[in-house]
Amino acid sequence: MTYNPDDKASVGSSGSTSQPAPSRPTEDPMPSTSDFVKKLYKMLEDPSFQSVVCWGPLGDCFVVKDMNEFTKSILPRMFKHSNFASFVRQLNKYDFHKVKNTDDNQFGEHSWTFRHPDFHADRRDALENIKRKVPAQRKSTANSGSGSLPSGSTDNSSGNSSSANPYASHSASASNSYSGGGAYAPSGSSATAGSYLNGGGRSPSPNHLTAEIHRLQQEGEDLKGRIRNLERNYESVLVEMVGFQRGMAQQDGLMQSLISYFLGSESGE
């Protein structure tokens, strides 16, 4: 067999292309979600934890069978703390809900069951739908901010100057704070202010707001007057009750005197 140097080059080049690439560790196909949800799912996949925490019979919930053992051994290992109440609060922040135990619960009356509509044993792809809940205060702030932006953005896109209505932004914010974000629309308000408070999006003028404030102040004074009248009536009722009690006491004294008198007369005879 003759040796050809060209064969060596061809073997080297073909060998370099045919050699398998070094093996890499298989990446976990966990979808994009929070670290807490990932740890929660991995915890339930660990067979060494099955005696303490596991998926429910249908795979649509998970069950903490032994809270004490879970708090002592699993929480520190998976979540770096040993506070079960903190773990439950974290679940609530991601919209997990505790399931009430039934009489036929196979895990015992002291188990804890939690469920989320997108947390299933065979639905890894749904984990990305589990989001941390936005606090109510942030929601209301975002809603009020988005409600006050369209008028300004429309003006800018059309090239109109915002100075055409210098009171628009001020009156809109004042109306939002005054009306409680549209939750309170007092009766008898003007058409413009009423339409704005009911979500019409029209900004009332400062004169309308001032008139509405004066009207509410007047209603407050009327209520104070009615309360004072009720207090006076209550005092009058109390005076009458005291007088009635005194009259009853006098009648009782008179009856006692009459009884004593008759008893004395009978004994004297």
Backbone as CSV, one residue per row, in Angstrom:
resi,resn,N_x,N_y,N_z,CA_x,CA_y,CA_z,C_x,C_y,C_z
1,MET,0.864,-1.201,0.000,0.000,0.000,0.000,0.882,1.225,0.000
2,THR,0.684,2.103,-0.973,1.478,3.322,-1.080,0.845,4.426,-0.262
3,TYR,1.704,5.235,0.276,1.251,6.353,1.121,1.337,7.641,0.337
4,ASN,0.268,8.318,0.252,0.194,9.590,-0.463,-0.013,10.709,0.553
5,PRO,0.892,11.701,0.570,0.728,12.808,1.541,-0.595,13.520,1.389
6,ASP,-1.113,13.534,0.133,-2.392,14.206,-0.052,-3.496,13.500,0.707
7,ASP,-3.320,12.163,0.802,-4.330,11.403,1.541,-4.365,11.824,2.993
8,LYS,-3.188,12.142,3.562,-3.123,12.565,4.960,-3.896,13.851,5.163
9,ALA,-3.732,14.778,4.198,-4.451,16.055,4.327,-5.934,15.839,4.222
10,SER,-6.295,14.944,3.238,-7.735,14.703,3.082,-8.302,14.011,4.289
11,VAL,-7.537,13.085,4.853,-8.010,12.396,6.058,-8.135,13.368,7.204
12,GLY,-7.114,14.255,7.318,-7.165,15.221,8.414,-8.343,16.142,8.308
13,SER,-8.585,16.619,7.054,-9.694,17.559,6.900,-11.021,16.865,7.083
14,SER,-11.114,15.635,6.480,-12.384,14.919,6.657,-12.573,14.495,8.091
15,GLY,-11.490,14.160,8.752,-11.602,13.756,10.156,-12.053,14.891,11.030
16,SER,-11.547,16.106,10.699,-11.930,17.243,11.539,-13.397,17.555,11.393
17,THR,-13.962,17.302,10.220,-15.385,17.615,10.019,-16.279,16.501,10.510
18,SER,-15.740,15.265,10.485,-16.597,14.133,10.862,-16.567,13.849,12.349
19,GLN,-15.549,14.365,13.060,-15.475,14.108,14.495,-16.633,14.786,15.215
20,PRO,-17.280,14.073,16.121,-18.406,14.685,16.861,-17.925,15.802,17.772
21,ALA,-18.756,16.819,17.899,-18.412,17.939,18.778,-18.462,17.477,20.218
22,PRO,-17.644,18.090,21.044,-17.660,17.694,22.472,-19.059,17.858,23.048
23,SER,-19.438,16.884,23.849,-20.795,16.873,24.421,-20.962,18.021,25.398
24,ARG,-22.117,18.667,25.318,-22.450,19.743,26.240,-23.626,19.320,27.115
25,PRO,-23.669,19.847,28.298,-24.795,19.488,29.163,-26.111,19.956,28.540
26,THR,-27.089,19.087,28.586,-28.400,19.412,28.020,-29.038,20.543,28.806
27,GLU,-29.461,21.588,28.071,-30.069,22.733,28.740,-31.497,22.406,29.152
28,ASP,-31.872,22.940,30.294,-33.219,22.726,30.809,-34.207,23.532,29.969
29,PRO,-35.160,22.845,29.333,-36.095,23.579,28.461,-37.181,24.312,29.238
30,MET,-36.818,24.883,30.348,-37.793,25.623,31.158,-38.131,26.933,30.452
31,PRO,-39.421,27.219,30.274,-39.795,28.462,29.580,-39.427,29.691,30.398
32,SER,-39.544,30.823,29.754,-39.196,32.087,30.408,-40.235,32.416,31.473
33,THR,-39.826,32.363,32.714,-40.706,32.694,33.834,-39.837,33.088,35.009
34,SER,-40.448,33.363,36.146,-39.685,33.828,37.311,-38.913,32.675,37.953
35,ASP,-37.881,33.030,38.706,-37.087,32.024,39.402,-37.935,31.259,40.409
36,PHE,-38.875,31.942,41.045,-39.711,31.277,42.032,-40.528,30.163,41.388
37,VAL,-41.148,30.446,40.243,-41.963,29.432,39.560,-41.078,28.285,39.070
38,LYS,-39.885,28.595,38.568,-38.975,27.546,38.121,-38.585,26.628,39.274
39,LYS,-38.227,27.219,40.403,-37.844,26.413,41.574,-39.012,25.566,42.047
40,LEU,-40.210,26.144,41.990,-41.397,25.414,42.417,-41.616,24.185,41.541
41,TYR,-41.464,24.352,40.233,-41.678,23.242,39.304,-40.583,22.181,39.461
42,LYS,-39.334,22.629,39.587,-38.234,21.681,39.764,-38.360,20.921,41.080
43,MET,-38.842,21.584,42.099,-39.045,20.926,43.390,-40.013,19.759,43.248
44,LEU,-41.085,19.952,42.484,-42.080,18.905,42.313,-41.599,17.797,41.387
45,GLU,-40.582,18.080,40.566,-40.014,17.045,39.704,-38.968,16.199,40.421
46,ASP,-38.515,16.640,41.574,-37.480,15.915,42.311,-38.105,14.726,43.040
47,PRO,-37.750,13.508,42.671,-38.374,12.338,43.319,-38.047,12.209,44.798
48,SER,-36.964,12.828,45.247,-36.616,12.721,46.662,-37.547,13.521,47.560
49,PHE,-38.350,14.398,46.971,-39.270,15.215,47.768,-40.695,14.663,47.776
50,GLN,-40.945,13.568,47.057,-42.311,13.112,46.845,-43.048,12.759,48.136
51,SER,-42.320,12.363,49.142,-42.978,11.990,50.405,-43.439,13.211,51.191
52,VAL,-42.950,14.380,50.825,-43.281,15.598,51.560,-44.151,16.531,50.725
53,VAL,-43.807,16.697,49.440,-44.558,17.577,48.552,-44.609,16.918,47.171
54,CYS,-45.777,16.978,46.520,-45.921,16.292,45.243,-47.063,16.911,44.450
55,TRP,-47.189,16.475,43.197,-48.330,16.884,42.386,-49.592,16.201,42.893
56,GLY,-50.732,16.849,42.652,-52.004,16.235,42.976,-52.306,15.078,42.052
57,PRO,-53.374,14.329,42.316,-53.685,13.137,41.511,-53.870,13.444,40.031
58,LEU,-54.408,14.626,39.690,-54.651,14.986,38.295,-53.550,15.851,37.708
59,GLY,-52.546,16.194,38.497,-51.452,17.022,38.003,-51.809,18.478,37.815
60,ASP,-52.964,18.910,38.343,-53.380,20.309,38.191,-53.217,21.105,39.467
61,CYS,-52.546,20.556,40.456,-52.274,21.241,41.728,-51.089,20.542,42.381
62,PHE,-50.576,21.134,43.446,-49.536,20.442,44.207,-49.899,20.456,45.681
63,VAL,-49.396,19.457,46.386,-49.810,19.215,47.768,-48.588,19.167,48.674
64,VAL,-48.624,19.954,49.733,-47.620,19.857,50.798,-48.188,18.899,51.839
65,LYS,-47.656,17.696,51.877,-48.213,16.666,52.760,-47.848,16.911,54.218
66,ASP,-46.599,17.277,54.453,-46.103,17.468,55.816,-45.497,18.865,55.909
67,MET,-46.231,19.789,56.494,-45.779,21.174,56.551,-44.501,21.313,57.370
68,ASN,-44.414,20.607,58.468,-43.228,20.730,59.327,-41.967,20.251,58.616
69,GLU,-42.051,19.098,57.986,-40.889,18.565,57.271,-40.554,19.436,56.062
70,PHE,-41.580,19.941,55.390,-41.379,20.824,54.240,-40.652,22.098,54.669
71,THR,-41.067,22.670,55.803,-40.446,23.893,56.305,-39.010,23.653,56.748
72,LYS,-38.774,22.477,57.331,-37.460,22.202,57.917,-36.421,21.777,56.884
73,SER,-36.827,21.000,55.868,-35.826,20.418,54.979,-35.869,20.938,53.541
74,ILE,-37.057,21.223,53.022,-37.161,21.570,51.602,-37.066,23.070,51.364
75,LEU,-37.763,23.869,52.177,-37.708,25.322,51.978,-36.285,25.869,52.041
76,PRO,-35.481,25.508,53.051,-34.106,26.039,53.062,-33.289,25.607,51.846
77,ARG,-33.543,24.431,51.352,-32.762,23.913,50.224,-33.166,24.558,48.902
78,MET,-34.468,24.782,48.715,-34.951,25.285,47.432,-35.135,26.797,47.413
79,PHE,-35.547,27.383,48.550,-35.915,28.805,48.557,-35.109,29.639,49.556
80,LYS,-34.121,29.040,50.182,-33.167,29.758,51.038,-33.819,30.399,52.261
81,HIS,-34.913,29.829,52.740,-35.497,30.298,53.999,-36.319,29.152,54.581
82,SER,-36.790,29.313,55.799,-37.576,28.270,56.468,-38.836,28.872,57.080
83,ASN,-39.511,29.712,56.318,-40.726,30.379,56.787,-41.882,29.967,55.869
84,PHE,-42.750,29.106,56.380,-43.845,28.605,55.545,-44.836,29.716,55.207
85,ALA,-45.085,30.632,56.152,-46.007,31.740,55.884,-45.484,32.613,54.744
86,SER,-44.170,32.830,54.712,-43.580,33.606,53.625,-43.737,32.880,52.290
87,PHE,-43.617,31.566,52.313,-43.799,30.771,51.092,-45.229,30.899,50.580
88,VAL,-46.204,30.861,51.478,-47.612,30.993,51.079,-47.879,32.390,50.523
89,ARG,-47.302,33.423,51.152,-47.476,34.789,50.641,-46.893,34.918,49.234
90,GLN,-45.764,34.260,49.000,-45.161,34.306,47.667,-46.071,33.629,46.643
91,LEU,-46.690,32.529,47.047,-47.640,31.858,46.151,-48.816,32.779,45.831
92,ASN,-49.303,33.475,46.832,-50.427,34.382,46.611,-50.055,35.504,45.649
93,LYS,-48.806,35.954,45.710,-48.379,37.022,44.806,-48.391,36.571,43.353
94,TYR,-48.252,35.259,43.141,-48.311,34.725,41.779,-49.685,34.119,41.477
95,ASP,-50.664,34.469,42.277,-52.068,34.096,42.032,-52.332,32.608,42.211
96,PHE,-51.536,31.939,43.039,-51.888,30.588,43.467,-52.941,30.687,44.562
97,HIS,-53.836,29.718,44.603,-54.902,29.732,45.592,-54.896,28.417,46.365
98,LYS,-55.125,28.533,47.666,-55.213,27.338,48.502,-56.549,26.656,48.261
99,VAL,-56.499,25.348,48.109,-57.702,24.557,47.885,-58.157,23.983,49.221
100,LYS,-59.435,24.157,49.510,-59.972,23.667,50.775,-59.981,22.146,50.793
101,ASN,-59.524,21.573,51.909,-59.494,20.123,52.043,-60.911,19.561,52.140
102,THR,-61.122,18.444,51.492,-62.406,17.758,51.567,-62.300,16.557,52.498
103,ASP,-63.445,15.953,52.799,-63.450,14.815,53.725,-62.715,13.609,53.154
104,ASP,-62.714,13.482,51.828,-62.061,12.331,51.203,-60.645,12.652,50.722
105,ASN,-60.024,13.670,51.301,-58.678,14.044,50.906,-57.704,12.928,51.266
106,GLN,-57.013,12.398,50.253,-56.122,11.258,50.477,-54.828,11.642,51.172
107,PHE,-54.544,12.948,51.269,-53.285,13.378,51.880,-53.449,13.795,53.341
108,GLY,-54.641,13.731,53.874,-54.845,14.061,55.285,-55.348,15.481,55.481
109,GLU,-55.940,15.725,56.639,-56.555,17.026,56.909,-55.535,18.123,57.165
110,HIS,-54.293,17.755,57.444,-53.260,18.758,57.716,-52.424,19.099,56.484
111,SER,-52.784,18.569,55.337,-52.052,18.887,54.109,-52.510,20.234,53.561
112,TRP,-51.659,20.795,52.714,-51.937,22.089,52.075,-51.898,21.881,50.567
113,THR,-52.969,22.244,49.892,-53.068,22.087,48.440,-53.183,23.449,47.782
114,PHE,-52.385,23.666,46.733,-52.379,24.948,46.029,-52.585,24.698,44.534
115,ARG,-53.293,25.642,43.895,-53.616,25.485,42.476,-53.467,26.815,41.744
116,HIS,-53.015,26.716,40.493,-52.989,27.850,39.573,-53.434,27.322,38.212
117,PRO,-54.268,28.056,37.476,-54.777,27.525,36.197,-53.704,27.205,35.174
118,ASP,-52.513,27.785,35.286,-51.440,27.531,34.325,-50.299,26.720,34.925
119,PHE,-50.539,26.086,36.067,-49.495,25.292,36.720,-49.937,23.832,36.708
120,HIS,-49.373,23.070,35.726,-49.733,21.672,35.550,-48.469,20.839,35.400
121,ALA,-48.579,19.563,35.774,-47.420,18.677,35.717,-46.953,18.457,34.287
122,ASP,-47.870,18.460,33.324,-47.512,18.170,31.939,-47.594,19.405,31.040
123,ARG,-47.531,20.604,31.634,-47.668,21.826,30.849,-46.547,22.805,31.174
124,ARG,-45.337,22.436,30.849,-44.225,23.356,31.081,-44.382,24.644,30.282
125,ASP,-44.957,24.507,29.088,-45.071,25.672,28.223,-45.988,26.734,28.815
126,ALA,-46.893,26.335,29.725,-47.832,27.294,30.317,-47.223,28.073,31.474
127,LEU,-46.033,27.698,31.916,-45.426,28.382,33.059,-45.155,29.851,32.775
128,GLU,-44.903,30.178,31.506,-44.615,31.578,31.178,-45.839,32.473,31.372
129,ASN,-47.015,31.871,31.517,-48.230,32.664,31.750,-48.407,33.046,33.213
130,ILE,-47.603,32.465,34.085,-47.718,32.761,35.517,-46.900,34.007,35.800
131,LYS,-47.574,35.084,36.094,-46.928,36.365,36.338,-47.205,36.826,37.767
132,ARG,-46.312,37.631,38.260,-46.506,38.241,39.575,-47.615,39.286,39.490
133,LYS,-48.541,39.251,40.424,-49.663,40.178,40.395,-49.202,41.602,40.655
134,VAL,-49.803,42.547,39.926,-49.499,43.962,40.125,-50.331,44.476,41.282
135,PRO,-49.725,45.176,42.263,-50.508,45.725,43.377,-51.622,46.617,42.890
136,ALA,-52.716,46.665,43.650,-53.899,47.436,43.256,-53.569,48.914,43.085
137,GLN,-52.694,49.453,43.940,-52.352,50.873,43.857,-51.658,51.185,42.538
138,ARG,-50.781,50.288,42.086,-50.095,50.504,40.823,-51.088,50.428,39.669
139,LYS,-52.057,49.505,39.767,-53.050,49.394,38.711,-53.838,50.676,38.566
140,SER,-54.299,51.226,39.723,-55.090,52.448,39.652,-54.258,53.609,39.133
141,THR,-52.971,53.658,39.522,-52.099,54.722,39.028,-51.888,54.604,37.529
142,ALA,-51.689,53.362,37.065,-51.491,53.157,35.632,-52.741,53.519,34.859
143,ASN,-53.910,53.142,35.398,-55.151,53.456,34.700,-55.387,54.952,34.631
144,SER,-55.146,55.671,35.742,-55.351,57.113,35.729,-54.356,57.804,34.817
145,GLY,-53.109,57.268,34.772,-52.113,57.862,33.888,-52.460,57.655,32.434
146,SER,-52.943,56.429,32.100,-53.303,56.177,30.707,-54.531,56.960,30.316
147,GLY,-55.413,57.249,31.288,-56.615,58.007,30.969,-56.335,59.462,30.724
148,SER,-55.242,60.002,31.267,-54.958,61.423,31.093,-54.030,61.704,29.929
149,LEU,-53.484,60.625,29.283,-52.529,60.848,28.216,-53.130,61.105,26.835
150,PRO,-54.273,60.467,26.477,-54.693,60.576,25.087,-54.891,61.985,24.585
151,SER,-55.452,62.900,25.402,-55.692,64.251,24.907,-54.392,64.947,24.545
152,GLY,-53.368,64.760,25.397,-52.076,65.391,25.124,-51.403,64.782,23.916
153,SER,-51.491,63.428,23.796,-50.825,62.789,22.671,-51.496,63.157,21.362
154,THR,-52.818,63.327,21.366,-53.515,63.714,20.146,-53.104,65.112,19.712
155,ASP,-52.985,66.017,20.684,-52.587,67.377,20.355,-51.197,67.404,19.751
156,ASN,-50.265,66.600,20.327,-48.900,66.636,19.829,-48.822,66.065,18.421
157,SER,-49.562,64.964,18.155,-49.485,64.348,16.836,-50.091,65.232,15.774
158,SER,-51.109,66.033,16.128,-51.726,66.904,15.143,-51.020,68.238,15.002
159,GLY,-50.040,68.493,15.881,-49.248,69.708,15.764,-49.831,70.864,16.522
160,ASN,-50.899,70.660,17.291,-51.481,71.747,18.068,-50.687,71.953,19.334
161,SER,-50.609,73.173,19.782,-49.871,73.492,20.999,-50.737,73.196,22.198
162,SER,-50.139,72.647,23.281,-50.892,72.344,24.487,-51.298,73.597,25.222
163,SER,-50.750,74.745,24.833,-51.118,75.983,25.513,-52.505,76.438,25.136
164,ALA,-53.162,75.753,24.163,-54.517,76.152,23.791,-55.464,75.968,24.960
165,ASN,-55.176,75.016,25.824,-56.014,74.805,27.015,-55.095,74.659,28.210
166,PRO,-54.638,75.744,28.812,-53.626,75.664,29.866,-54.153,74.997,31.115
167,TYR,-55.492,74.883,31.277,-56.020,74.291,32.499,-56.367,72.827,32.317
168,ALA,-56.131,72.270,31.116,-56.612,70.922,30.845,-55.979,69.900,31.767
169,SER,-54.613,69.867,31.808,-53.964,68.851,32.619,-54.233,69.065,34.088
170,HIS,-54.247,70.347,34.518,-54.471,70.621,35.933,-55.883,70.229,36.348
171,SER,-56.859,70.591,35.538,-58.236,70.286,35.904,-58.508,68.799,35.826
172,ALA,-57.856,68.105,34.867,-58.068,66.670,34.765,-57.547,65.953,35.990
173,SER,-56.318,66.314,36.449,-55.777,65.675,37.647,-56.581,66.038,38.871
174,ALA,-57.029,67.300,38.954,-57.845,67.703,40.101,-59.160,66.957,40.111
175,SER,-59.758,66.769,38.920,-61.023,66.057,38.855,-60.845,64.597,39.223
176,ASN,-59.717,63.979,38.807,-59.469,62.586,39.153,-59.363,62.413,40.645
177,SER,-58.575,63.281,41.309,-58.413,63.172,42.750,-59.695,63.502,43.472
178,TYR,-60.487,64.421,42.902,-61.716,64.840,43.549,-62.803,63.786,43.407
179,SER,-62.844,63.160,42.207,-63.919,62.216,41.950,-63.552,60.807,42.344
180,GLY,-62.321,60.579,42.810,-61.926,59.242,43.198,-61.751,58.320,42.003
181,GLY,-61.256,58.862,40.877,-61.008,58.034,39.717,-62.283,57.609,39.026
182,GLY,-63.369,58.397,39.162,-64.609,58.065,38.491,-65.536,57.217,39.326
183,ALA,-65.134,56.871,40.582,-65.967,56.022,41.410,-67.087,56.787,42.074
184,TYR,-66.983,58.126,42.124,-68.012,58.927,42.775,-68.428,60.048,41.857
185,ALA,-69.704,60.080,41.503,-70.233,61.150,40.666,-71.437,61.730,41.384
186,PRO,-71.319,62.843,42.080,-72.395,63.371,42.902,-73.591,63.754,42.060
187,SER,-74.785,63.585,42.665,-76.010,63.939,41.968,-76.121,65.448,41.855
188,GLY,-76.771,65.901,40.761,-76.967,67.330,40.573,-75.794,68.043,39.971
189,SER,-74.741,67.313,39.558,-73.578,67.977,38.984,-73.912,68.447,37.584
190,SER,-73.118,69.390,37.076,-73.361,69.949,35.752,-73.102,68.905,34.690
191,ALA,-73.598,69.157,33.451,-73.482,68.171,32.380,-72.028,67.904,32.035
192,THR,-71.220,68.949,32.004,-69.823,68.769,31.613,-69.055,67.989,32.670
193,ALA,-69.176,68.418,33.912,-68.468,67.721,34.989,-69.000,66.315,35.134
194,GLY,-70.323,66.134,34.979,-70.893,64.796,35.118,-70.389,63.854,34.057
195,SER,-70.306,64.327,32.812,-69.811,63.453,31.753,-68.360,63.082,31.979
196,TYR,-67.576,63.988,32.532,-66.169,63.668,32.797,-66.039,62.655,33.929
197,LEU,-66.822,62.871,35.004,-66.723,61.967,36.136,-67.217,60.585,35.775
198,ASN,-68.146,60.490,34.843,-68.668,59.198,34.434,-67.824,58.547,33.354
199,GLY,-66.685,59.106,33.049,-65.770,58.489,32.096,-65.887,59.043,30.704
200,GLY,-66.551,60.194,30.516,-66.706,60.757,29.184,-65.419,61.304,28.616
201,GLY,-64.447,61.611,29.470,-63.152,62.078,29.003,-63.081,63.568,28.781
202,ARG,-64.139,64.307,29.065,-64.097,65.765,28.878,-63.623,66.419,30.166
203,SER,-62.701,67.341,30.047,-62.134,68.009,31.210,-63.007,69.200,31.590
204,PRO,-63.544,69.230,32.821,-64.344,70.387,33.233,-63.450,71.589,33.475
205,SER,-64.045,72.742,33.341,-63.289,73.970,33.571,-63.144,74.201,35.068
206,PRO,-62.187,75.039,35.474,-62.038,75.346,36.899,-63.309,75.919,37.515
207,ASN,-64.096,76.666,36.719,-65.338,77.221,37.255,-66.319,76.115,37.631
208,HIS,-66.387,75.082,36.780,-67.271,73.956,37.095,-66.811,73.245,38.364
209,LEU,-65.523,73.034,38.486,-65.002,72.363,39.676,-65.272,73.192,40.930
210,THR,-65.077,74.494,40.828,-65.331,75.367,41.978,-66.797,75.319,42.382
211,ALA,-67.694,75.374,41.373,-69.130,75.307,41.673,-69.496,73.980,42.315
212,GLU,-68.873,72.903,41.833,-69.166,71.590,42.400,-68.679,71.494,43.838
213,ILE,-67.522,72.071,44.117,-66.991,72.063,45.483,-67.902,72.859,46.414
214,HIS,-68.366,74.032,45.938,-69.280,74.835,46.768,-70.578,74.080,47.032
215,ARG,-71.050,73.340,46.021,-72.297,72.599,46.205,-72.127,71.504,47.251
216,LEU,-71.003,70.812,47.180,-70.744,69.769,48.166,-70.564,70.352,49.566
217,GLN,-69.918,71.517,49.643,-69.772,72.163,50.946,-71.140,72.527,51.527
218,GLN,-72.051,73.003,50.650,-73.395,73.340,51.102,-74.129,72.096,51.591
219,GLU,-73.975,70.998,50.845,-74.597,69.747,51.288,-74.027,69.298,52.630
220,GLY,-72.724,69.513,52.817,-72.119,69.174,54.104,-72.695,69.998,55.238
221,GLU,-72.918,71.293,54.991,-73.521,72.144,56.020,-74.948,71.696,56.338
222,ASP,-75.699,71.309,55.289,-77.065,70.821,55.511,-77.065,69.556,56.365
223,LEU,-76.117,68.669,56.072,-76.024,67.443,56.872,-75.682,67.757,58.319
224,LYS,-74.780,68.710,58.523,-74.442,69.101,59.893,-75.667,69.645,60.617
225,GLY,-76.486,70.449,59.897,-77.691,70.985,60.510,-78.662,69.884,60.903
226,ARG,-78.808,68.888,60.027,-79.700,67.778,60.353,-79.197,66.985,61.546
227,ILE,-77.879,66.804,61.603,-77.308,66.079,62.752,-77.553,66.853,64.042
228,ARG,-77.418,68.176,63.982,-77.683,68.976,65.191,-79.152,68.853,65.613
229,ASN,-80.066,68.837,64.637,-81.487,68.657,64.970,-81.735,67.302,65.615
230,LEU,-81.070,66.261,65.075,-81.217,64.932,65.677,-80.687,64.916,67.106
231,GLU,-79.574,65.590,67.322,-79.022,65.645,68.686,-79.984,66.343,69.635
232,ARG,-80.613,67.453,69.169,-81.569,68.154,70.031,-82.790,67.279,70.313
233,ASN,-83.275,66.583,69.290,-84.414,65.687,69.512,-84.071,64.574,70.485
234,TYR,-82.840,64.065,70.345,-82.413,63.005,71.253,-82.362,63.517,72.700
235,GLU,-81.860,64.725,72.883,-81.823,65.309,74.230,-83.233,65.505,74.779
236,SER,-84.161,65.915,73.911,-85.545,66.103,74.359,-86.152,64.778,74.805
237,VAL,-85.867,63.719,74.024,-86.379,62.392,74.404,-85.798,61.958,75.743
238,LEU,-84.501,62.221,75.936,-83.882,61.854,77.207,-84.538,62.603,78.369
239,VAL,-84.831,63.917,78.176,-85.474,64.705,79.240,-86.847,64.140,79.550
240,GLU,-87.601,63.790,78.519,-88.927,63.215,78.749,-88.836,61.885,79.473
241,MET,-87.842,61.074,79.109,-87.685,59.786,79.797,-87.331,59.976,81.265
242,VAL,-86.461,60.942,81.533,-86.111,61.218,82.936,-87.343,61.691,83.708
243,GLY,-88.163,62.587,83.072,-89.385,63.043,83.737,-90.350,61.903,83.982
244,PHE,-90.454,61.008,82.999,-91.333,59.860,83.157,-90.875,58.974,84.304
245,GLN,-89.574,58.752,84.395,-89.046,57.937,85.485,-89.305,58.590,86.844
246,ARG,-89.167,59.929,86.905,-89.449,60.622,88.167,-90.924,60.486,88.534
247,GLY,-91.817,60.611,87.539,-93.240,60.449,87.813,-93.548,59.058,88.317
248,MET,-92.913,58.066,87.698,-93.131,56.689,88.160,-92.618,56.501,89.575
249,ALA,-91.490,57.120,89.889,-90.952,57.005,91.236,-91.891,57.662,92.251
250,GLN,-92.463,58.814,91.882,-93.420,59.474,92.780,-94.672,58.625,92.986
251,GLN,-95.148,58.006,91.913,-96.320,57.142,92.026,-96.031,55.940,92.923
252,ASP,-94.801,55.402,92.762,-94.421,54.280,93.627,-94.388,54.700,95.091
253,GLY,-93.864,55.899,95.348,-93.823,56.399,96.725,-95.216,56.615,97.290
254,LEU,-96.105,57.140,96.445,-97.478,57.359,96.894,-98.170,56.035,97.205
255,MET,-97.977,55.047,96.334,-98.578,53.738,96.568,-98.051,53.116,97.843
256,GLN,-96.748,53.247,98.095,-96.175,52.706,99.318,-96.759,53.394,100.543
257,SER,-96.949,54.692,100.440,-97.538,55.433,101.574,-98.972,54.981,101.831
258,LEU,-99.756,54.816,100.764,-101.136,54.367,100.931,-101.195,52.970,101.540
259,ILE,-100.327,52.087,101.051,-100.320,50.719,101.600,-99.954,50.745,103.081
260,SER,-98.939,51.543,103.418,-98.555,51.637,104.817,-99.682,52.208,105.670
261,TYR,-100.395,53.170,105.153,-101.478,53.792,105.876,-102.613,52.787,106.155
262,PHE,-102.991,52.033,105.091,-104.056,51.052,105.289,-103.641,49.938,106.228
263,LEU,-102.359,49.506,106.091,-101.905,48.459,107.011,-101.877,48.964,108.448
264,GLY,-101.494,50.220,108.639,-101.493,50.794,109.983,-102.894,50.949,110.544
265,SER,-103.845,51.305,109.696,-105.224,51.471,110.165,-105.813,50.150,110.595
266,GLU,-105.523,49.079,109.807,-106.048,47.766,110.148,-105.437,47.233,111.444
267,SER,-104.183,47.482,111.655,-103.555,47.009,112.903,-104.044,47.798,114.109
268,GLY,-104.407,49.092,113.891,-104.901,49.894,115.021,-106.298,49.465,115.449
269,GLU,-107.093,49.009,114.505,-108.421,48.548,114.859,-108.335,47.210,115.586
